[in-house]
């Protein structure tokens, strides 16, 4: 089916009101969960083929999270979809205020290549739970996973409800020419701006889950071994090809001498003495990105790691000291296992540096100084993050996930995903009997006095 016809058929299907049936949505989610569980091996095989992901990492970072998301919505969908009571002010008496969760309609979900299964399926789960139709555009850079997604969706949904459109940039461009009721995009800020331009043509609301340079701060009060271990973990998961991976380090000067040896030891603890031969280590998605990453190694002094293997497109976890903050590795999102480090003397330097750059998607702080922790949490803008850990804030559906400014707009996960894909419609319900006469003209001084009394 051609894209214009597919969009038109979904719009017609949505107008039949079948997706508004909460029981039908719930059954669809149960069917999807069963299909994903039964295809666990196929998903793992596809992720290994596209990215070299080990089975455990594929389940931990993609399949398992999708199944957890499905379990959450299956359990909570009735509560989420139920009309909510709101406080009714005396000026609206007699009456009742309600908030109605109304699905947008026909939605478009454009997924990236770095977590090609999860970042296509997770927003889709929220869209279906909220009562929408959806077209999913998986990444053409992960073709095996894209095909598995298409097969699973086809087994669970009629294309009038949910469909998958595979293809390259031309497919994305064709989809963006159509009028959708909501667009959900995950990817780079550069493409996010293009998506937003297309959405603006129809005043279509969007969620943009982007990226950027997420700082990781290690102050003098931190446990350096734990801090580095958790930071290296955040950088080796998916070989650093994670939008919330620590992008660069800001480390107190007191750790300068110990940092390289601890980084090397913790890298070996996670991946062995020969990381390039580890079966637990994901490879870089393609040669273009591999060459981009290896070029960054010239931007500073390698303190640990720095080994590459061209035939397998792998790079060891690398600690890179940079003295010039204007080099390329400090200007662009790295999206790989290279970790630049800048040493600082006073925490105020860190605050100034982070706040003078684009607002990051994530921020990580290792510290036991509560004044520093409090200042970072309440005075430094970032999408989300962790204190004394990395990545873990995205692993729960009880926290919203989303960026700010250059790192994105909008949120999802759990109830926030449901709210993203619904319009929260305000309704005042009043009986025909009973009225407050002072609301109507003519407005005498007595009526004005009453109006001021109630509205002051």
Secondary structure as UniProt FT lines:
FT   HELIX           3..14
FT   TURN            15..17
FT   HELIX           18..20
FT   HELIX           22..38
FT   HELIX           40..51
FT   HELIX           55..58
FT   HELIX           59..63
FT   HELIX           64..81
FT   STRAND          84..86
FT   HELIX           90..92
FT   STRAND          96..103
FT   STRAND          106..110
FT   TURN            114..117
FT   HELIX           118..129
FT   TURN            130..131
FT   STRAND          133..137
FT   TURN            140..141
FT   HELIX           143..156
FT   TURN            159..161
FT   STRAND          162..164
FT   HELIX           169..176
FT   STRAND          182..186
FT   HELIX           189..201
FT   TURN            202..203
FT   STRAND          205..209
FT   STRAND          215..218
FT   TURN            220..221
FT   HELIX           224..236
FT   HELIX           237..240
FT   TURN            243..244
FT   STRAND          248..252
FT   HELIX           253..255
FT   HELIX           256..271
FT   HELIX           275..277
FT   TURN            279..280
FT   HELIX           287..296
FT   HELIX           297..299
FT   STRAND          301..304
FT   STRAND          308..309
FT   TURN            310..313
FT   STRAND          314..315
FT   STRAND          318..321
FT   TURN            325..326
FT   HELIX           328..330
FT   STRAND          338..344
FT   HELIX           347..355
FT   STRAND          360..366
FT   HELIX           370..379
FT   STRAND          382..387
FT   HELIX           392..394
FT   TURN            397..398
FT   HELIX           405..407
FT   STRAND          408..409
FT   HELIX           414..420
FT   STRAND          422..429
FT   HELIX           437..439
FT   HELIX           445..455
//
